[in-house]
Amino acid sequence: MNPQCARCGKVVYPTEKVNCLDKYWHKGCFHCEVCKMALNMNNYKGYEKKPYCNAFLELQKQLSRIRAPPPPGSCPSASPTSSPSLPPTLESSLLPLTSSSDFLNIKWNSV
């Protein structure tokens, strides 16, 4: 039985198969996650089991570090069971927000 493509999920036949990053790909589906540049076995860079071109590999690594949650216990003042509270005037001004444009129009109350 032929495997499925990691990108599109369709069957990959031997004549069009790229076996890379522990997955199978159609030649046309094996492209950079960011810029969609066609990749091959000589120019791809793998990161977190996804293919990238050289230009976007470092960018992706930096974004992953930024998005990663802080390690447990790295913020001693935060308690995992409680969330920070806001002053009542600020909290009440945030409650009726319905869109991101509402956020831009908030008039902050003096605390």
Secondary structure, DSSP 8 states (H G I E B T S, - for coil): ---B-TTT-SB--GGGEEEETTEEEEGGG-B-TTT--B--TTT-EEETTEEE-HHHHHHHHHHHHHHS---TTS-TT--TT------HHHHHHHTT--SHHHHHT------
